[in-house]
Amino acid sequence: MTIKEKISDHTAEPILLAMIDEYSRLPEQKHNRYWELRVKCDEASLTYEENQEYELLIQEWEARNVERVQALIALAKKRGTTLRGVMAQLGIKGT
């Protein structure tokens, strides 16, 4: 099921808030592995296989962020505000 299929005009705020939270990070094991690989990347000590894995984790995190933004936009519409407005309400800093 895609994010667009999960979100409709009738999606309740608590569900959107849970989606925003869920998509704000990788699952714990992947998150931990991402940071292990990031440190190795910063040290320029990644193997080819580790670099491939690192790139896949980055892509997954970026895809989750897209889903998070879509949930934020749906919440903003529900609250009658802008994306920046709902991010401010939730204490989320823009990048």
Secondary structure, DSSP 8 states (H G I E B T S, - for coil): --HHHH--TT--HHHHHHHHHHTTS--HHHHHHHHHHHHHHHTT---HHHHHHHHHHHHHHHHHHHHHHHHHHHHHHHHTS-HHHHHHHHT----
